[in-house]
Every structure is written in structure tokens, then in C-alpha cells.
Amino acid sequence: MHIVAILGSARKNGTSARIARAFTETAVTYGAAVTEYPLNTMQYRGCQGCEGCHTRSDRCVLRDDLTPLLDQLYRADVVVFAAPVYFGDTCGQFKCCYDRLWSLMDVQVGQGPGESRLPPGKTAVLILSHVAPAGTHSDVVDRYTEGLELYGFTVQSLTAPGLRIEPNTDIDPHLARAAALARELMRAG
């Protein structure tokens, strides 16, 4: 099983990244291969709205550090999307990457969303962390889940709410949930 982990946290060991790694490290013990993309270390631009991926190519026409990540999504069985929520949405690093997924849709310009270019049968693990109380950002979970389903993913979400703002806070219950989900998915796959 091949897993792509997209880590949106600005901090290398931020909460969402740590939860994602609990998932991927557990999956590795079950034989999964993991490719990790820490977005804050990469050079890329957000979607330019050029529609080149729908008029001139079947892939994003921008060439930068997201190019191999987008290519890996075609081969991945599981994709981990991990990000903190800042000011009511995912952090900028993650959102710029997520917008580039538009190139994964086969659309006729001006005719609506179209169909996913990704092969079917993929699972997305959506990991979001934030300091607000539980339920505060359920709209963010709903929006990203709906978008990922549009691309054909079956979505599993893990939310880590109510965290303290200090780095390296105790998140053991969230790490345990991520590891349990990895065991569940690896046994099913």
C-alpha cells in the first residue's frame, strides 16, 4: 500500500504533522510505503486559475515542487491531508496546495466540476487541528470532506480540537486515534 502524506503545518513537528506521522508510522509497521511532503519546506505557488490543466494538458501546467506530489496522487492508495486551522480555514500552505488539486478534475471549461482524473478506490485521511472548542470548525471538515469526495476519495477525518496554543502540547489521545485508524485501514486493505 502506498501512502502520500501532505503535511500543511508551518512547524515541522506541529500538532497536525505529529498526528499524521502517528498514522503513517503505524501504517509502515503493516508494510505500507510512505512519501511525505512537508509543504512549508517546498517551493510552489497556488492555483493560478489559468485552466491550462483543462485546455492544454491533463495535468497542472505549473512546474514546481508540487508537480511530483500531484503525480504521486495517481498512484497512492491513501492520501493523508494534515493541516492546522487558522482563522476559520486551513493554513495558507495547505490551502495553496489544496487549490492545485483542481488539475485532478476532468472538466470542460464553463461546464461545472466534471469527473475526477484519479483512479477510483482511494482513501483520504483528513487531519485538522485547532485551538477552538470541539465542533467550532465543523464547517471546515465538511467543506474539505465534500471536496475530497468530489475527487473520488472515501474520506476518514480526525479532528484535534481544543488544543493549547503552546507547541508540543500533550496530544496522546489524538495520536492513539490516528494509529488506530491506520491499523484499521491497513488490515482492510
MARVEXBA-75416 format. One record per residue: residue number from 0; chain; x, y, z of N, C-alpha, C in turn. Coordinates in Angstrom, 2 decimals, always signed. Layout:
MARVEXBA-75416
<r NUM, A, <X, Y, Z>, <X, Y, Z>, <X, Y, Z>>
...
This chain:
MARVEXBA-75416
<r 0, A, <+0.85, -1.18, +0.00>, <+0.00, +0.00, +0.00>, <+0.89, +1.23, +0.00>>
<r 1, A, <+0.56, +2.19, -0.84>, <+1.34, +3.43, -0.93>, <+0.54, +4.58, -0.32>>
<r 2, A, <+1.18, +5.30, +0.60>, <+0.57, +6.43, +1.28>, <+1.33, +7.70, +0.95>>
<r 3, A, <+0.61, +8.74, +0.58>, <+1.18, +10.07, +0.41>, <+0.69, +10.90, +1.58>>
<r 4, A, <+1.62, +11.54, +2.29>, <+1.27, +12.38, +3.44>, <+1.59, +13.83, +3.10>>
<r 5, A, <+0.56, +14.66, +3.05>, <+0.70, +16.09, +2.78>, <+0.59, +16.81, +4.12>>
<r 6, A, <+1.72, +17.36, +4.57>, <+1.78, +17.99, +5.88>, <+1.75, +19.50, +5.72>>
<r 7, A, <+0.64, +20.11, +6.11>, <+0.44, +21.53, +5.91>, <+0.95, +22.42, +7.01>>
<r 8, A, <+1.33, +21.85, +8.13>, <+1.76, +22.67, +9.26>, <+3.00, +23.48, +8.93>>
<r 9, A, <+3.03, +24.70, +9.42>, <+4.23, +25.53, +9.26>, <+5.37, +25.00, +10.12>>
<r 10, A, <+5.03, +24.26, +11.15>, <+6.05, +23.70, +12.05>, <+6.30, +22.24, +11.71>>
<r 11, A, <+7.58, +21.89, +11.60>, <+7.96, +20.52, +11.23>, <+7.31, +19.49, +12.15>>
<r 12, A, <+7.24, +19.80, +13.44>, <+6.63, +18.88, +14.40>, <+5.38, +19.50, +15.02>>
<r 13, A, <+4.63, +20.22, +14.21>, <+3.37, +20.79, +14.66>, <+2.37, +19.69, +14.97>>
<r 14, A, <+1.29, +20.06, +15.59>, <+0.31, +19.07, +16.03>, <-0.25, +18.23, +14.89>>
<r 15, A, <-0.69, +18.87, +13.81>, <-1.27, +18.09, +12.71>, <-0.22, +17.17, +12.09>>
<r 16, A, <+1.04, +17.63, +12.00>, <+2.12, +16.78, +11.46>, <+2.39, +15.59, +12.38>>
<r 17, A, <+2.38, +15.82, +13.68>, <+2.61, +14.72, +14.63>, <+1.50, +13.68, +14.55>>
<r 18, A, <+0.27, +14.13, +14.40>, <-0.85, +13.19, +14.28>, <-0.73, +12.41, +12.97>>
<r 19, A, <-0.39, +13.11, +11.90>, <-0.22, +12.44, +10.61>, <+0.89, +11.39, +10.69>>
<r 20, A, <+1.97, +11.72, +11.37>, <+3.08, +10.76, +11.48>, <+2.70, +9.56, +12.35>>
<r 21, A, <+1.83, +9.76, +13.34>, <+1.35, +8.60, +14.11>, <+0.61, +7.65, +13.18>>
<r 22, A, <-0.14, +8.21, +12.24>, <-0.84, +7.39, +11.26>, <+0.16, +6.68, +10.35>>
<r 23, A, <+1.08, +7.45, +9.74>, <+1.99, +6.85, +8.74>, <+2.98, +5.88, +9.38>>
<r 24, A, <+3.49, +6.19, +10.56>, <+4.42, +5.28, +11.21>, <+3.76, +3.95, +11.55>>
<r 25, A, <+2.50, +4.00, +11.97>, <+1.77, +2.76, +12.23>, <+1.55, +2.00, +10.93>>
<r 26, A, <+1.19, +2.70, +9.86>, <+0.97, +2.05, +8.56>, <+2.24, +1.37, +8.07>>
<r 27, A, <+3.39, +1.98, +8.30>, <+4.66, +1.40, +7.87>, <+4.88, +0.05, +8.56>>
<r 28, A, <+4.47, -0.08, +9.81>, <+4.65, -1.36, +10.52>, <+3.79, -2.46, +9.89>>
<r 29, A, <+2.80, -2.07, +9.10>, <+1.95, -3.03, +8.39>, <+2.38, -3.19, +6.94>>
<r 30, A, <+3.54, -2.62, +6.58>, <+4.08, -2.81, +5.24>, <+3.83, -1.69, +4.25>>
<r 31, A, <+3.22, -0.62, +4.68>, <+2.94, +0.49, +3.76>, <+4.24, +1.24, +3.44>>
<r 32, A, <+4.28, +1.80, +2.24>, <+5.35, +2.72, +1.83>, <+4.78, +4.13, +1.92>>
<r 33, A, <+5.55, +5.06, +2.48>, <+5.05, +6.42, +2.71>, <+5.96, +7.42, +2.02>>
<r 34, A, <+5.34, +8.35, +1.31>, <+6.04, +9.51, +0.76>, <+5.47, +10.73, +1.45>>
<r 35, A, <+6.33, +11.48, +2.12>, <+5.89, +12.63, +2.91>, <+6.25, +13.94, +2.21>>
<r 36, A, <+5.31, +14.86, +2.20>, <+5.52, +16.18, +1.62>, <+5.25, +17.25, +2.68>>
<r 37, A, <+6.30, +17.76, +3.36>, <+6.12, +18.85, +4.31>, <+6.04, +20.18, +3.54>>
<r 38, A, <+4.87, +20.70, +3.36>, <+4.64, +21.83, +2.46>, <+5.46, +23.07, +2.79>>
<r 39, A, <+5.73, +23.31, +4.07>, <+6.44, +24.54, +4.43>, <+7.90, +24.52, +3.99>>
<r 40, A, <+8.41, +23.37, +3.58>, <+9.79, +23.28, +3.09>, <+9.85, +23.31, +1.57>>
<r 41, A, <+8.71, +23.39, +0.92>, <+8.64, +23.29, -0.54>, <+8.42, +24.66, -1.19>>
<r 42, A, <+8.84, +24.77, -2.45>, <+8.65, +25.99, -3.22>, <+7.54, +25.74, -4.25>>
<r 43, A, <+6.42, +26.44, -4.11>, <+5.30, +26.27, -5.04>, <+4.38, +27.48, -4.97>>
<r 44, A, <+3.53, +27.56, -5.96>, <+2.52, +28.62, -6.00>, <+1.15, +27.97, -5.91>>
<r 45, A, <+0.17, +28.76, -5.52>, <-1.20, +28.29, -5.52>, <-1.72, +28.24, -6.95>>
<r 46, A, <-2.92, +27.72, -7.12>, <-3.55, +27.66, -8.44>, <-3.61, +29.06, -9.03>>
<r 47, A, <-3.27, +29.18, -10.30>, <-3.27, +30.46, -10.99>, <-4.58, +30.71, -11.74>>
<r 48, A, <-5.49, +29.74, -11.71>, <-6.77, +29.90, -12.40>, <-6.63, +29.98, -13.91>>
<r 49, A, <-5.53, +29.46, -14.44>, <-5.26, +29.58, -15.88>, <-6.05, +28.58, -16.72>>
<r 50, A, <-6.56, +27.52, -16.07>, <-7.30, +26.43, -16.72>, <-6.46, +25.67, -17.74>>
<r 51, A, <-5.12, +25.83, -17.67>, <-4.23, +25.06, -18.55>, <-4.39, +23.56, -18.36>>
<r 52, A, <-4.74, +23.14, -17.14>, <-4.93, +21.72, -16.85>, <-6.19, +21.17, -17.51>>
<r 53, A, <-7.02, +22.06, -18.04>, <-8.25, +21.63, -18.70>, <-8.30, +22.01, -20.18>>
<r 54, A, <-7.35, +22.83, -20.62>, <-7.35, +23.26, -22.02>, <-6.12, +22.81, -22.79>>
<r 55, A, <-4.95, +22.76, -22.11>, <-3.71, +22.41, -22.80>, <-3.11, +21.10, -22.34>>
<r 56, A, <-3.55, +20.59, -21.19>, <-2.92, +19.41, -20.59>, <-3.93, +18.70, -19.71>>
<r 57, A, <-3.60, +17.48, -19.31>, <-4.44, +16.77, -18.34>, <-3.79, +16.81, -16.95>>
<r 58, A, <-2.76, +17.64, -16.79>, <-2.09, +17.84, -15.52>, <-1.91, +19.33, -15.29>>
<r 59, A, <-1.58, +19.70, -14.06>, <-1.29, +21.10, -13.77>, <-0.11, +21.55, -14.62>>
<r 60, A, <-0.23, +22.70, -15.25>, <+0.84, +23.18, -16.13>, <+1.95, +23.90, -15.37>>
<r 61, A, <+1.73, +24.23, -14.10>, <+2.81, +24.81, -13.30>, <+3.84, +23.73, -13.00>>
<r 62, A, <+5.08, +24.08, -13.04>, <+6.16, +23.14, -12.72>, <+6.91, +23.69, -11.52>>
<r 63, A, <+6.72, +23.03, -10.38>, <+7.37, +23.43, -9.15>, <+7.39, +22.22, -8.22>>
<r 64, A, <+7.62, +22.44, -6.94>, <+7.74, +21.31, -6.00>, <+6.44, +20.53, -5.80>>
<r 65, A, <+5.30, +21.06, -6.23>, <+4.05, +20.30, -6.13>, <+3.88, +19.31, -7.28>>
<r 66, A, <+4.64, +19.47, -8.36>, <+4.50, +18.59, -9.52>, <+4.64, +17.12, -9.14>>
<r 67, A, <+5.71, +16.70, -8.43>, <+5.80, +15.28, -8.06>, <+4.71, +14.86, -7.09>>
<r 68, A, <+4.29, +15.74, -6.19>, <+3.22, +15.42, -5.25>, <+1.94, +15.11, -6.03>>
<r 69, A, <+1.57, +15.98, -6.96>, <+0.34, +15.77, -7.75>, <+0.44, +14.47, -8.55>>
<r 70, A, <+1.61, +14.17, -9.09>, <+1.79, +12.92, -9.83>, <+1.63, +11.70, -8.92>>
<r 71, A, <+2.13, +11.80, -7.68>, <+2.03, +10.69, -6.73>, <+0.58, +10.36, -6.38>>
<r 72, A, <-0.31, +11.34, -6.45>, <-1.70, +11.10, -6.07>, <-2.37, +10.08, -6.98>>
<r 73, A, <-1.90, +9.94, -8.21>, <-2.47, +8.95, -9.12>, <-2.13, +7.53, -8.68>>
<r 74, A, <-0.99, +7.36, -8.03>, <-0.53, +6.03, -7.62>, <-0.84, +5.70, -6.16>>
<r 75, A, <-1.16, +6.69, -5.37>, <-1.39, +6.47, -3.94>, <-2.67, +5.69, -3.68>>
<r 76, A, <-2.62, +4.88, -2.64>, <-3.83, +4.20, -2.16>, <-4.52, +5.04, -1.10>>
<r 77, A, <-3.70, +5.68, -0.25>, <-4.19, +6.53, +0.84>, <-3.44, +7.85, +0.77>>
<r 78, A, <-4.17, +8.94, +0.92>, <-3.54, +10.26, +0.98>, <-3.93, +10.91, +2.30>>
<r 79, A, <-2.93, +11.29, +3.07>, <-3.14, +11.97, +4.34>, <-3.05, +13.47, +4.06>>
<r 80, A, <-4.10, +14.19, +4.38>, <-4.16, +15.65, +4.25>, <-4.19, +16.21, +5.67>>
<r 81, A, <-3.08, +16.79, +6.12>, <-2.98, +17.24, +7.51>, <-2.67, +18.73, +7.56>>
<r 82, A, <-3.45, +19.46, +8.36>, <-3.24, +20.91, +8.47>, <-3.84, +21.46, +9.75>>
<r 83, A, <-3.25, +22.52, +10.26>, <-3.90, +23.25, +11.34>, <-4.96, +24.19, +10.76>>
<r 84, A, <-5.92, +24.52, +11.58>, <-6.94, +25.50, +11.18>, <-6.55, +26.83, +11.82>>
<r 85, A, <-6.37, +27.84, +10.99>, <-6.07, +29.21, +11.44>, <-7.20, +30.11, +10.97>>
<r 86, A, <-7.78, +30.88, +11.83>, <-8.78, +31.89, +11.45>, <-9.89, +31.32, +10.57>>
<r 87, A, <-10.39, +30.15, +10.92>, <-11.58, +29.61, +10.27>, <-11.35, +28.81, +9.01>>
<r 88, A, <-10.10, +28.53, +8.64>, <-9.81, +27.68, +7.48>, <-8.42, +27.07, +7.67>>
<r 89, A, <-8.04, +26.20, +6.78>, <-6.71, +25.61, +6.88>, <-5.65, +26.69, +6.65>>
<r 90, A, <-4.46, +26.43, +7.13>, <-3.36, +27.39, +6.97>, <-3.06, +27.61, +5.48>>
<r 91, A, <-2.40, +28.70, +5.18>, <-2.13, +29.10, +3.80>, <-1.33, +28.08, +3.01>>
<r 92, A, <-0.32, +27.48, +3.62>, <+0.50, +26.50, +2.91>, <-0.38, +25.36, +2.38>>
<r 93, A, <-1.29, +24.90, +3.23>, <-2.15, +23.80, +2.85>, <-3.17, +24.24, +1.79>>
<r 94, A, <-3.77, +25.39, +2.00>, <-4.82, +25.85, +1.07>, <-4.26, +26.07, -0.33>>
<r 95, A, <-3.06, +26.63, -0.44>, <-2.44, +26.81, -1.77>, <-2.21, +25.48, -2.47>>
<r 96, A, <-1.78, +24.48, -1.72>, <-1.60, +23.13, -2.28>, <-2.95, +22.54, -2.67>>
<r 97, A, <-3.91, +22.62, -1.76>, <-5.23, +22.03, -2.00>, <-5.89, +22.61, -3.25>>
<r 98, A, <-5.74, +23.91, -3.47>, <-6.33, +24.53, -4.66>, <-5.75, +23.94, -5.95>>
<r 99, A, <-4.52, +23.50, -5.90>, <-3.90, +22.91, -7.09>, <-4.49, +21.55, -7.43>>
<r 100, A, <-5.23, +20.94, -6.52>, <-5.91, +19.67, -6.84>, <-6.92, +19.83, -7.96>>
<r 101, A, <-7.31, +21.05, -8.25>, <-8.28, +21.31, -9.33>, <-7.82, +20.64, -10.62>>
<r 102, A, <-6.51, +20.52, -10.79>, <-5.98, +19.88, -12.00>, <-6.31, +18.39, -12.06>>
<r 103, A, <-6.78, +17.82, -10.97>, <-7.13, +16.40, -10.94>, <-8.54, +16.14, -11.45>>
<r 104, A, <-9.24, +17.21, -11.82>, <-10.60, +17.07, -12.35>, <-10.58, +17.17, -13.87>>
<r 105, A, <-11.37, +16.34, -14.52>, <-11.53, +16.39, -15.96>, <-12.80, +17.20, -16.23>>
<r 106, A, <-12.63, +18.44, -16.62>, <-13.78, +19.31, -16.85>, <-13.69, +19.96, -18.22>>
<r 107, A, <-14.82, +20.33, -18.71>, <-14.89, +21.19, -19.89>, <-15.09, +22.60, -19.35>>
<r 108, A, <-14.21, +23.52, -19.70>, <-14.26, +24.87, -19.16>, <-15.66, +25.45, -19.33>>
<r 109, A, <-16.21, +25.96, -18.21>, <-17.53, +26.57, -18.22>, <-18.67, +25.59, -18.04>>
<r 110, A, <-18.35, +24.29, -17.79>, <-19.41, +23.30, -17.69>, <-19.47, +22.58, -16.34>>
<r 111, A, <-18.97, +23.17, -15.29>, <-19.12, +22.56, -13.98>, <-17.98, +21.64, -13.60>>
<r 112, A, <-18.11, +20.95, -12.44>, <-17.00, +20.21, -11.86>, <-16.44, +19.06, -12.69>>
<r 113, A, <-17.26, +18.30, -13.40>, <-16.74, +17.18, -14.18>, <-16.44, +15.96, -13.33>>
<r 114, A, <-15.48, +15.14, -13.79>, <-15.15, +13.87, -13.15>, <-13.69, +13.88, -12.70>>
<r 115, A, <-13.42, +13.11, -11.66>, <-12.05, +13.00, -11.17>, <-11.19, +12.25, -12.16>>
<r 116, A, <-9.96, +12.70, -12.34>, <-8.99, +12.00, -13.17>, <-8.28, +10.89, -12.39>>
<r 117, A, <-8.44, +10.87, -11.08>, <-7.78, +9.87, -10.26>, <-8.46, +8.52, -10.42>>
<r 118, A, <-7.69, +7.44, -10.38>, <-8.31, +6.12, -10.37>, <-9.17, +5.96, -9.12>>
<r 119, A, <-10.25, +5.19, -9.21>, <-11.14, +5.03, -8.04>, <-10.49, +4.17, -6.95>>
<r 120, A, <-11.12, +4.21, -5.78>, <-10.72, +3.33, -4.69>, <-9.72, +3.92, -3.71>>
<r 121, A, <-9.53, +5.22, -3.74>, <-8.56, +5.86, -2.85>, <-9.23, +6.34, -1.56>>
<r 122, A, <-8.44, +6.35, -0.50>, <-8.91, +6.85, +0.79>, <-8.14, +8.11, +1.13>>
<r 123, A, <-8.85, +9.12, +1.60>, <-8.23, +10.33, +2.13>, <-8.41, +10.32, +3.64>>
<r 124, A, <-7.32, +10.61, +4.35>, <-7.37, +10.80, +5.80>, <-7.17, +12.29, +6.02>>
<r 125, A, <-8.22, +12.95, +6.46>, <-8.20, +14.39, +6.70>, <-7.94, +14.64, +8.18>>
<r 126, A, <-6.81, +15.28, +8.48>, <-6.42, +15.56, +9.86>, <-6.37, +17.07, +10.04>>
<r 127, A, <-7.22, +17.57, +10.91>, <-7.26, +19.01, +11.19>, <-7.10, +19.24, +12.69>>
<r 128, A, <-6.27, +20.21, +13.05>, <-6.09, +20.54, +14.46>, <-6.37, +22.02, +14.65>>
<r 129, A, <-6.86, +22.36, +15.85>, <-7.13, +23.77, +16.15>, <-7.30, +23.98, +17.65>>
<r 130, A, <-7.25, +25.25, +18.05>, <-7.35, +25.58, +19.48>, <-8.79, +25.80, +19.93>>
<r 131, A, <-9.71, +25.97, +19.02>, <-11.10, +26.24, +19.36>, <-11.76, +24.98, +19.95>>
<r 132, A, <-12.85, +25.16, +20.68>, <-13.56, +24.01, +21.24>, <-14.09, +23.07, +20.14>>
<r 133, A, <-14.31, +21.82, +20.52>, <-14.84, +20.82, +19.59>, <-16.10, +21.33, +18.92>>
<r 134, A, <-16.23, +21.08, +17.64>, <-17.40, +21.48, +16.86>, <-17.32, +22.86, +16.26>>
<r 135, A, <-16.37, +23.67, +16.72>, <-16.28, +25.05, +16.25>, <-16.02, +25.13, +14.75>>
<r 136, A, <-15.14, +24.29, +14.25>, <-14.78, +24.35, +12.83>, <-15.32, +23.15, +12.05>>
<r 137, A, <-16.49, +22.68, +12.41>, <-17.08, +21.54, +11.69>, <-17.34, +21.90, +10.23>>
<r 138, A, <-17.56, +23.19, +9.94>, <-17.75, +23.61, +8.56>, <-16.50, +23.37, +7.72>>
<r 139, A, <-15.32, +23.50, +8.33>, <-14.06, +23.26, +7.61>, <-13.96, +21.78, +7.27>>
<r 140, A, <-14.25, +20.93, +8.24>, <-14.24, +19.48, +8.00>, <-15.22, +19.14, +6.88>>
<r 141, A, <-16.43, +19.68, +6.95>, <-17.45, +19.39, +5.95>, <-17.02, +19.84, +4.55>>
<r 142, A, <-16.45, +21.05, +4.45>, <-16.02, +21.58, +3.15>, <-14.94, +20.73, +2.51>>
<r 143, A, <-13.92, +20.39, +3.30>, <-12.82, +19.59, +2.75>, <-13.26, +18.16, +2.46>>
<r 144, A, <-14.12, +17.61, +3.29>, <-14.65, +16.28, +3.02>, <-15.42, +16.28, +1.70>>
<r 145, A, <-16.29, +17.25, +1.51>, <-17.06, +17.35, +0.27>, <-16.13, +17.48, -0.95>>
<r 146, A, <-15.11, +18.31, -0.83>, <-14.16, +18.47, -1.93>, <-13.41, +17.19, -2.23>>
<r 147, A, <-12.92, +16.51, -1.21>, <-12.19, +15.27, -1.43>, <-13.08, +14.18, -2.01>>
<r 148, A, <-14.33, +14.15, -1.61>, <-15.27, +13.19, -2.22>, <-15.50, +13.50, -3.69>>
<r 149, A, <-15.47, +14.76, -4.06>, <-15.59, +15.15, -5.47>, <-14.46, +14.53, -6.29>>
<r 150, A, <-13.28, +14.40, -5.69>, <-12.14, +13.77, -6.36>, <-12.19, +12.25, -6.29>>
<r 151, A, <-13.22, +11.69, -5.68>, <-13.40, +10.25, -5.63>, <-12.87, +9.57, -4.39>>
<r 152, A, <-12.37, +10.33, -3.43>, <-11.84, +9.74, -2.21>, <-12.97, +9.29, -1.28>>
<r 153, A, <-12.74, +8.20, -0.57>, <-13.51, +7.87, +0.62>, <-12.77, +8.58, +1.75>>
<r 154, A, <-13.47, +9.39, +2.53>, <-12.81, +10.27, +3.49>, <-13.01, +9.78, +4.92>>
<r 155, A, <-11.89, +9.71, +5.64>, <-11.86, +9.47, +7.08>, <-11.30, +10.74, +7.71>>
<r 156, A, <-11.99, +11.33, +8.66>, <-11.47, +12.56, +9.25>, <-11.13, +12.37, +10.72>>
<r 157, A, <-10.07, +13.03, +11.12>, <-9.64, +13.08, +12.51>, <-9.46, +14.55, +12.85>>
<r 158, A, <-10.19, +15.03, +13.84>, <-10.07, +16.42, +14.26>, <-9.51, +16.46, +15.68>>
<r 159, A, <-8.54, +17.34, +15.86>, <-7.95, +17.53, +17.19>, <-8.29, +18.95, +17.63>>
<r 160, A, <-9.43, +19.12, +18.33>, <-9.86, +20.45, +18.75>, <-9.40, +20.79, +20.17>>
<r 161, A, <-9.59, +22.06, +20.54>, <-9.38, +22.49, +21.92>, <-7.95, +22.38, +22.41>>
<r 162, A, <-7.00, +22.48, +21.49>, <-5.59, +22.35, +21.88>, <-5.06, +23.64, +22.48>>
<r 163, A, <-4.05, +23.50, +23.33>, <-3.37, +24.69, +23.82>, <-2.51, +25.26, +22.70>>
<r 164, A, <-2.28, +26.54, +22.76>, <-1.54, +27.21, +21.69>, <-0.04, +26.91, +21.75>>
<r 165, A, <+0.48, +26.49, +22.89>, <+1.91, +26.22, +23.02>, <+2.30, +25.01, +22.17>>
<r 166, A, <+3.50, +25.05, +21.56>, <+3.98, +23.90, +20.80>, <+4.18, +22.70, +21.71>>
<r 167, A, <+4.12, +21.53, +21.11>, <+4.41, +20.26, +21.78>, <+3.52, +19.98, +22.98>>
<r 168, A, <+2.26, +20.37, +22.89>, <+1.30, +20.03, +23.94>, <+1.00, +18.54, +23.88>>
<r 169, A, <+0.44, +18.02, +24.94>, <+0.11, +16.61, +25.01>, <-1.06, +16.30, +24.07>>
<r 170, A, <-0.81, +15.48, +23.10>, <-1.85, +15.10, +22.14>, <-1.99, +13.58, +22.04>>
<r 171, A, <-1.57, +12.88, +23.09>, <-1.57, +11.42, +23.07>, <-2.89, +10.80, +22.63>>
<r 172, A, <-4.06, +11.29, +23.09>, <-5.31, +10.68, +22.63>, <-5.49, +10.79, +21.10>>
<r 173, A, <-5.04, +11.89, +20.52>, <-5.16, +12.07, +19.07>, <-4.18, +11.18, +18.32>>
<r 174, A, <-2.99, +11.01, +18.88>, <-2.01, +10.10, +18.28>, <-2.54, +8.67, +18.30>>
<r 175, A, <-3.17, +8.30, +19.39>, <-3.74, +6.94, +19.51>, <-4.86, +6.74, +18.49>>
<r 176, A, <-5.70, +7.75, +18.30>, <-6.79, +7.63, +17.31>, <-6.22, +7.48, +15.90>>
<r 177, A, <-5.16, +8.22, +15.59>, <-4.54, +8.13, +14.26>, <-3.93, +6.75, +14.05>>
<r 178, A, <-3.24, +6.24, +15.05>, <-2.64, +4.91, +14.94>, <-3.71, +3.84, +14.78>>
<r 179, A, <-4.81, +3.97, +15.52>, <-5.91, +3.01, +15.41>, <-6.52, +3.04, +14.02>>
<r 180, A, <-6.69, +4.23, +13.45>, <-7.24, +4.34, +12.09>, <-6.28, +3.71, +11.09>>
<r 181, A, <-4.99, +3.90, +11.25>, <-4.03, +3.29, +10.35>, <-4.13, +1.75, +10.43>>
<r 182, A, <-4.20, +1.21, +11.63>, <-4.33, -0.25, +11.77>, <-5.58, -0.75, +11.07>>
<r 183, A, <-6.69, -0.02, +11.27>, <-7.97, -0.40, +10.65>, <-7.86, -0.41, +9.13>>
<r 184, A, <-7.30, +0.65, +8.56>, <-7.21, +0.76, +7.10>, <-6.22, -0.26, +6.52>>
<r 185, A, <-5.12, -0.50, +7.21>, <-4.12, -1.44, +6.70>, <-4.66, -2.88, +6.73>>
<r 186, A, <-5.41, -3.20, +7.77>, <-5.99, -4.54, +7.86>, <-7.07, -4.74, +6.80>>
<r 187, A, <-7.81, -3.68, +6.48>, <-8.87, -3.77, +5.47>, <-8.31, -3.80, +4.06>>
<r 188, A, <-7.14, -3.18, +3.87>, <-6.55, -3.07, +2.53>, <-5.78, -4.26, +2.18>>
